[in-house]
Amino acid sequence: MTSLYERITAWEERTRHRIHNFRMPIRDIRVLRLVQLGYFVVPIGLGCLLMQAVIRPVEIVHAEIRASPTGRLQQPNLEAQKKELQLILDEAAADTEADEPP
């Protein structure tokens, strides 16, 4: 007597074999063309729907851009960078003046 697991596995294998080996002949050429068109159009349509669900609406993106100070989403702190660069240049100039012989 086989175990329950073996019987379930055998049933699953038979069912899988029956499902994957099933062929439904389409004799009417119009129905065949309709099925082929469906196989072509459905993935494209579902892909477009998925993209529309994932991509944010353009109006929201434009509103975020307009709300930023310079029209960018992320603006670097230019004034702080300018001050830091000026300090580095001033230190370098002071070092070169100290190194020069009088």
SULSUL-V893177 format. One record per residue. RES is the residue in three letters. SS is DSSP state (@ for helix, = for strand, . for the rest). Layout:
{{RES SS} {RES SS}}
//
This chain:
{{MET .} {THR .} {SER .} {LEU @} {TYR @} {GLU @} {ARG @} {ILE @} {THR @} {ALA @} {TRP @} {GLU @} {GLU @} {ARG @} {THR @} {ARG @} {HIS @} {ARG @} {ILE @} {HIS @} {ASN .} {PHE .} {ARG .} {MET .} {PRO .} {ILE .} {ARG .} {ASP .} {ILE @} {ARG @} {VAL @} {LEU @} {ARG @} {LEU @} {VAL @} {GLN @} {LEU @} {GLY @} {TYR @} {PHE @} {VAL @} {VAL @} {PRO @} {ILE @} {GLY @} {LEU @} {GLY @} {CYS @} {LEU @} {LEU @} {MET @} {GLN @} {ALA @} {VAL @} {ILE .} {ARG .} {PRO .} {VAL @} {GLU @} {ILE @} {VAL @} {HIS @} {ALA @} {GLU @} {ILE @} {ARG @} {ALA @} {SER .} {PRO .} {THR .} {GLY .} {ARG .} {LEU .} {GLN .} {GLN .} {PRO .} {ASN .} {LEU @} {GLU @} {ALA @} {GLN @} {LYS @} {LYS @} {GLU @} {LEU @} {GLN @} {LEU @} {ILE @} {LEU @} {ASP @} {GLU @} {ALA @} {ALA @} {ALA @} {ASP @} {THR @} {GLU @} {ALA @} {ASP @} {GLU .} {PRO .} {PRO .}}
//
